[in-house]
Amino acid sequence: MSRTSRPVPLPRIAPSLSAEPPYDDERPSADIPAAPPYVQGTLALAWEPEVAEPPAREPLVWGPPGAIPDERRLRALSQAIAEVLSGRRPPSSVSAQLAERTRAELVRSGKIINCTRPPLVGTPHISQPKDGVVEMCVLVHCGDRSRVLALRLERRGVQWLCTDFETTP
């Protein structure tokens, strides 16, 4: 039986005091405890490392209500879905950004983009047919042949979920 090893947390850099002496009006009063002594030429390390917690999956929350998501985030989501459709990324890596039906469809579709090198998505073309809905299409470059990927995102509460996708075979 193999024992899973926990990653050893690295020392973290702690903030250090200013190298300049304080001005007269910045000196602490008698009731405030003095700051630790300044040591020049040393790196301030905290020897008690922070406990490394596994990263939690965060839903896509972009901007105030009614705002269209940032173009960089839309491009990153389409890049991730293109990598799933090319078989270079597991579908579970984008499951937090997909609706249940879309997640099942993505798993069922499998590898439908055949390419010898990783796909690269272009600039998304975004439209907003109604409030709380964003539709976009991107050109996916796959070596000598390019494909189109279309995504529909709907706002559910404070997060955006991909509710549908289509691509050319």
Buried (B, 14 or more C-beta within 10 A) or exposed (E): EEEEEEEEEEEEEEEBEEEEEEEEEEEEEEEEEEEEEEEEEEEEEEEEEEEEEEEEEEEBEBEEEEEBBEEEBBBBBBBBBBBBBBEBBEBEEBBBBBBEEBBEBBBEBEEEBEBEEBBBBBEBEBEEEEEEBBBBBBBBBBEEEBBEBBBBBBBEEEBBBBBBBEBEE
